[in-house]
Amino acid sequence: MWSILFLTVYSLAILGVILVIITDNRNPLKAVPWIIVLLLAPVVGLVFYFFFGQNLSKQRIISHRTRKRIHTRLEAAGSAESPRIPEKWQPLSELLVNTIQAVPLYGSRLTPYTDGQSKMEALREAIAAARHHIHLQYYIFSDDRTGRELRDLLIRKARESVQVRILYDDVGCARVKKRFFKEMRRNGIDVRAFLHVQFPLFTSKVNYRNHRKLAVIDGRIGFLGGMNIADRYVDGTGWGTWRDTHFRIEGGGVTGLQASFLSDWSATTKQPLTDAVYYPAAPHFPDGAAMQLVSSGPFGKWRALLQGESYAIANARRRVWIQTPYYLPSEVLNTALQEAALAGRDVRLMLPERSDTQMVNLASHSFLDDMMKAGVQILFYRPGFLHAKGLIVDDDLCVIGSANMDFRSFEHNFEVNAFVYGRDFNARMSAIFEQDAQRCHAVTPNEWFRRPRRQRLAESFMRLFAPLM
C-alpha cells in the first residue's frame, strides 16, 4: 500500500520535473541529457537536478527600483563625454548595453599586476588611504597570512570610522572557519556571505556561485581581475609560481565596479545603497581607455559575457589571443575560435601545462583536437599554474576580469569582466602575453596527435562532465 503510494508520488515528481524542463524551452543539447538521466537514474537524477539543473534565468534577486537607481548613476557617469569606442566595435558596445545595460564609461586608467605580491601591496596601500568606504568582494577570502594581514588592516580602518563592507562566496570560503569573519564583525566590519548555503531554502543554488573579485575604495579607486585573497596567489604552489593578472582602475570604470558591488550588496542584504556619496565624480584621463563593465550571472535572459566575447572573436580582423586556466567552451565559442583560425586570423590559446584540477585539465584537452586542426596555436605555460584570464582582439580591444573560458563562468557563476577599448592598453596587454609566451611550450600537431590512446580516452570521458565543472 505505502510502497505503491510512494512510487506513484515519486513518478509524478519525475514527470513534473521533465515537464518543467520541456516547457522551459531549453537548448535540446541541455534538456535531453537531463531527461535521460531522470528516466534512467531517477533517484540520483532527481538529486543532481535539484543541485545543478534548475533554470534560474527568470528569477530576480534585486528589485527593479534599486536596479533603476544604480543604472541612473551609471548613465550619469557615462554621459559627460562620448566614449572613444572604435567604430568597428560600436555594434559590440550596443550589444552589451542591450543585454546587460553595460553603460560605456570613458577615460579610465588601468594598471596591470601580474603577480600576487604587487597586487596585494597596491590593494593594501589604497585601503590604508581610504577615508569614507571600502568595498571588497572575493570568491575566496582565506584565513591565512595574506588574509589575516588584510583583515587586520580592515579592522584598523573600521576603527577609524571608515565604512567597510565585504562580500564573500559561501562555497568558495567553505573551508574558512566562521570565527575569521566573526572577528571582523565584532570590530565593526559588515561581512556577508553571497547566496548563503542553508538547507533547504538555498541548497538548490549551491551551483550558482559568486566568482567576482573586485574592490572599490572611496568610489575613486577600483581593483578587478582573477586574484583571490589567499597565500597561493602570492607565494605560488608547491610545484611552481601562480601566474595571474589583476588591475587597478581609476576614472569612469570605478563607477561600473561600484555598481556591480552595490547590486550584489542589495541582493544579499536587501539594503540598497544608491546615495551619491558612493558615486563621486570620476576624473577623466585624456590618455585613458573607454570600457564597459559586464556583470553577468545565471539570472536574466541573456548570457552577456558569452555573447560579447563570441561576437568579438567572430569579428576579429587580425588576431585573437586568449589566456585562461580552464578551456571548457560552449559550442558557439568553440566554433567562433575555429572559424577565426580557418579564416586566417592569428589565434593563440594559452593554457597551463599543469592544472590545479586534473579532471578539468583532462576535459580541457578534449577540446584541443579540433582547435589544432583548425590552425589554432596551443601554448602550454610551464613555470607553474596559469590562472590569468584575458582576451586580446586585434589592436584595440581587450576583455579582462574574473571569468574563465568555461561553462561555469558563462552559464552558472556571477562574474564581472571589463571590455576595454584602446590601442595603448591593448599594446600593454599584448606585451604581457608575449612575455608569457616565452615561458610556454608551443605544441605541434604531430606531437599532440601522438598522445597515448589511454590519455585521449580519459579526456573524452571527462568531457561528458564539462558543463558541471
N, C-alpha and C positions, 0 to 999 in steps of 0.2 A: 504493500500500500504506500508506505513512505518512500520507498525506492522509486516507484512509478511516478509519484508526485514530484520527487526531486528531478528525475530525468525529464519530465515534462517542462518544469520551470527552467531547468538548465538549457534545454533545447530551444525554448522560446527566447532565452537570453542570447544564445549564439545567433539565432536567426535575426533577432533585433539588432545586434551589432553589425551583422552582414548587411542588413537593410540600411543602417546608418552609413556604412562605407559606400554602398552603391549610390544613395541619394546625395552624398557629398560631392558627386561628380569628380572624383579624384582622377589623376592620371592612371590609366589602366595598369601601367607598369608598377604602380604602387598599390593599387586596390586589389588586383588579382592575387599577389602573394599573400596578403593578409587574409583574404577569403580562403585560400588553400590551407594556410596554417590553422585557421579556426575550424575548418572541416576535418582535417587530418589529425590535428593535435588539439582538441577542443579545450582541455584544461590549461595546458601550457600556453596555447594560443590566446586564450582569453586574458590570462595574466600579462602576457607580453603586450597585448593590445592596450590593456589598461595603463601600462607604464609608458609604452613607446609609440602607440599607433593613433592616438586621438588627434583629431584635427582641431587646432585652436585658432584657426585663421579668422573665425567670426567673433571671437571673444575680444573684449576691450578691458584694458587694465588701467586706463587713465581717462578721466572724464572729458567730455567734449569741450566743456568750458575751460578747463585747465590747459588742454591741448591748444585751444584757440589763443589763449593769453600768451603762452610760450611762443607760438608761431608769430604773434604780433611783435614780440620782442625781436625775433629773428628778422622779420621783414624790415623793422626799423634799422637794424644793424646793416642790412644788405642794400638799403635804398639810398644811402648817402652818395654813392658813386657807382656807376655801372662797372661790374666786374670785368676784368680783362680776360675773357674766355675766348680762346681761338675760335674762329668762325666754324671750322670743321667739327668742333666739339659742342656747338650750340644745341644740336639735337640731343646729345647725351645729357647736357645740363637740363634741358626741358624734360627729358625722361625722368631724371632724378627729382625734379620739382613735382611732377605729376604723380609719381608713385609714392614718394616718401616725404614730400614737402621740404626737400633739402634746398633751402634758400642759398643762392650764390653769395659768398662773402669775399671781400676783397682785401688786398694789401696786407696779407699775413706773412709774418716772418717765421720760418721753420728752421730749427737747429736739430740735426740728427745725432743720435748717440748709438754707437754700435757695440757697446759693452755695458754691462750692468753697473759697474763701478762709477763710470762717468754719469750715467743716468741718475743713479741714486744720489750722487753728490749734488747734481743740479736740482733735483727734486727737494732735497733737504734744505738747500740754500734758498729756494723760493719759499718754502714753508716757513723757514726762520724769519723771513722778511714780511710775512703776512700780517695784515692789520685788521681785516674785517672777517673774512671767512676762508675756510679750507674745505674743499670737497674732494674726496677720494673715492674711487670705485675700482675694485680689483676682483678678478675671478679668484685669485689666491692671495691671502694675506697671512703669511706663515708666522708662527711663534718660534722664530729662530733669531740669530744675531741681527740679521738685516731687519726683520720685522720688529724686534724689540727696540732697536735704535730709533726706528721711525715712530713707534708707539710712544717712547719717552719724549721725543721732540713734540709730538702732537699734544701730549698731556701738558707740557710746558706752555704751548700756545693757548690751550684751553684755559689755563690758569691766568693767562694774560687777557682773558675775556674775548679771545678770538673764537668765532663760531666754527666748530669742527664737526663735519658730518662724514660718515663712512658708510659705504655700501659694499658688502662682500657677498659672494655667492655661497649659498649654504652647502652645496655639494662640493664645490671647489675647496672649501675650507672644512670639509667634514672631519679631517684629522686634527684640526686645531682645537685645543682644549677651550671650553667655554669661558674659563676664568681669564683667558687672554683678552677677550672682548669685554668681559665684565669689569676688568680693571680700568679699561678706557671709560666705560660708562660711569664708574664711581668717580672719575676725575673730570666729568663734565663733557665728555665726547658723546655725541649721538651716533651710535653704531647700530646698523640694521642689516639683517640678512635678506637678500632678494629672493622672492618666491620660497619662503621658508618651507622646508620639507617636514610636514606634520601629518601623520596618519589620522583620519583618512582624507582630510579635506584637500591637501595639496599633493598627495602621493602621485597622482596621475601626471603631475607637472615636473617630476624628477628628471625627465628627459629634456626639459627646456631650461637651459642654464644661462646665466648672465656672464658672458665671456669678455665683457668690455674691460679695458684697462686705461683709466684716464684720471686726471687730476685737474682741478681748477682752483687757482689761488687768487682771491680778491676779484674774480671776474676779469683779470687782466693777463694772467699767465696760465697756460694750459699745458698738459702733457698727454700724449696719445701714443699708443704703439702696442708691442707684443710682450712687454716685460711685466711680470707679476712682482709681488713683494716676497722674495724668498732668497735664501743664500745661494742657491744654484745659479741664479741669474747673475750673481756677482762672482762666485768662486768657480763656476763650471761644474762638471760632473767628474766622477772617478775615472772616466775614460776620455776626457778631453774638455775643451772650452765650450761655453754656451754662447753661441753666436746669435745675437738678437738685435732688434732695432726699435728704438723709441724716439720720440720727438718732443721738443719744447716748442710751443706755439705762442706767438704774440700777435695782436691785431684782431681782425674780424673773426678769424677762426675760433678764437676762445669763446665767442658768443655761441657758436654751434656746439662746442663741448659743454658749456654751461646748460644749454637747452636739453642736451641729452641726459646729463646727470639729473637735472631737476625734474625731468619727465619720469625717470626711474624712481626718484625720491618720492614723487607724488603717488606713483603706483604702489610703492611699498608702504608708505606711512599714511596715505590719504591726507597729507598736509601739503597743499600746493604752495610753492614759493615762487611768486612771479613779480615781486617788487623790483623796482628799477635799480635798487642798490646792488642787486646781483647781476645786473647788465649794464655796467658803466660804459661810457662812450669809448669805443676801441680806437687806438691810434691807427693811422693809415701809413704803412711803409711804402713809399713810392717804388721801391725795388722788390716789394713783396709779391706773393702769388695769390691768385684767386683760388678759392676752394669751396667745396660743398661737403658738409658733414652728413654722412648717411648712417643713421641709427636704425638698424634692421632687427627683425625678430620674427617669431612664429605667428604673432598676432597680425592680422591685416591680410588683405587680398594679395598684395604684390610682394615678390621676393626681390627687393630693390637692388641689393648687392649683386646677386646673380645676374639680374637683368642688366645692370650698369656695366659690370665687368665683361659680360658676354658681348654687349654692344661695342664696347671699346676695342676688344680683341677683333671682332668681326670687321671693324672699320679702320684697323691699323693699315698704314701705307708702307711702313718700312720695317718696324721691329716690334716684337713682344717679348719682354724679358720678365721672368717670374721667379720669385723666391718663396718657398713655402715648406714648412716642416712635414706636411701631410698632403698628398695629392690623391683625393678621392672625389673626382669631379662628377657633376651631373652630366647627362648626355649632351645638353645644349652647350655647356662649357667645353667639354671634350671635343665636340665637333667643331666649335669655333676655332680652337687652337690648331686642330689638324688642317682645317681649311686655310688658315692663315699660312701655315708652313707649306702646304701644297701650292698656294698662290705665290710663293717665292718670298714671303716675309722671313725675316731673321727671328726665329722663335727659339728661345732658350728656356729650359726649365731646370732650376737648381733645387736639389733636394739633399737632405742629409744622407751620407753613406750609411750611417748607423743611427737608428731612431731610438727614442726613449720607450717606444712601444713596438715590440716585434710584430704583433698581429697587424697593426696599422701599416707597418713597413711592408709586410708581405702583400697586403691588399693594394697599397700604392703602386707597387711594382707590376701588378697585374695590368695596370692601365698603360704601361710604357711601351708595350709591343707595337701597338698601332701608332703611338706618338713617334716612335723611332722610324717606322715605315713611312710616315708622312714627311719626315725630314726634320723633326724637332730635335734640337741638340740637348741631350740629357747630361747634366753636370751633377756629380755627387761630391758634396762638401766633406772633406776628410778630417780636419783638425779636431772636430768634436761634433756637437749637436747643433744643427742649423734650425733655429726656431724663428728666424726672421720671416716677415710676411710682406710682400711687395709686388706690385705690377707696374712695369715701365712700358709705355706705349709710345712709339715714335720719339719725337724730341720735345714734346710739350704736355705730356700727361703722365701722372703717377698716381697710383692708388696705394695708400698706406693705412695701417690700423691694426685691429685685433683679429680680423677674420683670416682663417686658413682657407686653402682651396679644397674644401671637402663638404660633404653633405651636411654635416653637423653645423658648420658655420653658416651655410647658405639657407638651410631649412629649419633648424631647431634652435640655435643659440641666439641670444641677444648680442649683437656685435655693433661696433662703430668703426667705420672706415672714412677716410678723407679722400676725395677725388681732387687732386691738386693740379692746377693748370699753370704752366710756366716753364720756360726754357732753362732758366738758371737752376731751379730746383731739380728739374729733370736731369740736368748735366751732373749735379752733385750726386744724385742717386745712381746714375749710370756709372760714375766713377767708383762708388762703393761696390756696386755689383761686379765690376771688372776686377777690383781688388780681391773680392771673394772668389771669383772665378779662377784666380791664380792658385788658390788653395783647393781646387776641385780636380776630380778625375773626370775627364770628358769620355763618356762611354761610346765605343764604336758599335755599329750594328753587328759586326762579326762577333765581337766579344759578348754582346748582350744575348744574342740568339743561341749561344752555346751554353747557356745556363743549364745545370743539371735538370733532368725531367722531374725529379722529386721536388725540387725547389719551385718549378713552374706549376706543378700540381698544387702545392701548398698555397701559392699566390692566388691561383684561381679559386680555391676553396674559400680563402679569407675574403675574396672579393664579394662573395654572397652576402657578407655581413657589413659591407661598406656603408650602407645607409644608417646603420646603428652605431658606427664608431665615432 
